[in-house]
């Protein structure tokens, strides 16, 4: 895995990352909330700018799905995001763009027609110590267990990601 997305991280130059799924109401807000939670626990909030987005505009302006919120709340994690659509400007703005599945990855790469930003577009589960099939499953049409599973996957993945980025904080 190429790691050219890595760079020194400081309070003066926070590291910007965005988590991306389809509608920005289940997986990406959960990843965002988990990463914010972990960063805050370590007192590193000034070193990161954390966001989430969706490749589709189905839910723009909405809060995270109620099942995602209930799952996160059960684990002491708050999901603060409002759904928004991933835009071309995000390719330029963020240091790391994390897709939840191959469809999201394809949609993001479609915006990057000149392949200028490919080094910083990754699959979220590239950071998962137990990557399974490499995709964060969409729990939207499933039951509560699907949301719990997504939470566990993203909890492991965001922890491994933070561990990697932590060594670049100066």
N, C-alpha and C positions, 0 to 999 in steps of 0.2 A: 504494500500500500504506500503510495507516494505521500509524503507529508510536507509538501511545499506550502500548505495552508498554515503551517506553524510559523510563528514570529514572536519576538519579544512582546510581552504584555505588561503595560504599566497603567497607573491611574490616569496619566496624561494621554495615553493612547489605548483605551479599552479595546478588548477583543470583541468583535461583533459576530454573533452567530444567530442563525434563524433555523427553526425546525419547520419542516414542510410536509403536510399531508394533503388530502383532497379538499375537504371542506373547512379545515381549521377549527373543528369543534371537538374532536376526540383525541387523536394521537398527538398531533403537534402541540396543542395547548398542554397536554399532560407532560410531554417532554420539556416544554418551556417551564412549566410550574416546578417540575422536579429539579431542573438545572438551577433555576432561581433559588429554590429551597436549599440545595447543596452549596451553592455559592455563598448564600447568606449565612449558613451554618459555619462556614470557614472564614467569615468576615471579608470576603473577596468581592462584594457587590460593586465596588468602584472600579474593578478591573474588567468587568464584562458588560456588554450591552446584549440583552437576550430578547428574542422575539420569536414569533411563529406566524405562519401564513398558510394559505391553501392554494392549490393550483386551480381550483374552481371558485367561482364567486357565489356559490349557493347560499352561504350563511353569513355574508358580510355584515358586521356589526353585532352579531350574536355572541353571547357568552358561551363557554364550553358546554357541551352536552351534559345534561343532568346526571347521567350515569358516570361520566368521566369525573365530574365534580364530586359526586358522592364517594367514588372510589378514592380519589386523591384526598378528600377531607378525612376519610377513615384512617389514612396514613399520615395525617398531619400536614398535608401539602395543599396550598392554595393555588387555584388556577385563575390568574388575573386577566387573561387575554380576552380581547374581542376579535372575532374572526375578520380577517382581511385577505385579499387576494395577493398572491405572489406576483411581483411585477419585474420587468427588465431591470429597473433601477436597483432592485435588491441584489442582482448579480454583481453590480459594482460596489454596493454599500457594504456587504457582509464579507467577513474573512472566511467563514465556513457556512455552507448551506447543506443541511442534513435532511435528506428525503426519507420518508417512512417506508416506501415500497418502490418497486421498479416502474410502476405507472407514473408516480410522482416524479421520479428521477427523469423519466423520459419527457414529461411535461416541462420540467425545469430546463433540461438540455435543449428542448425545442426553442426556448427563448434565447439561448446562447448559440445562435446560428453560426457565428464565426469561431466558436470554440475557444473564446478568450478566457473563460472562467472555469474550465473543466477541472482544474487542479483543486478547486475549493468546493466542488460539488461532490458530496459523499452520501452513501447510504448510512442511515443511523446505526444499523446493526453491524457495520464495520467495526464499531467500538464495543460490541457486545461480546463478553467472554464466552457466551453460549449462543453463537449467531444463528443456529437453526438453518432455515432456508434463506436467511439474509433479509427477510421482510418483516416489518412490524404489521401484524394482521389488523385489518379494519374491524373494530368491534361494533360498529354502528348498528348493524341489523341483528346482532347476537344478544345473548343474555348477559347477566352480570359477570359471569365467569370470564367472558371475553374481555371485559374491561379490567378485571383483576389481572389476567394474563398480560395484557398490554402494559399495565402499570409495572408489573414485575420485569418485563423485558426492558422497558424504558428506564426503570430504576437502575438496573445493571449497566445499561448502555451509557446513561448520563454520568454515572459514577466513573466508569472507565474513561470517558471523554474528559471529565474534569481532572482525573489523575494525570492524563497526558498533557493537558493544557497547563496544569499547575506548575510544571517544571519550567515553563516559559515566562512565569511571572517574575518581574524584577523589582 
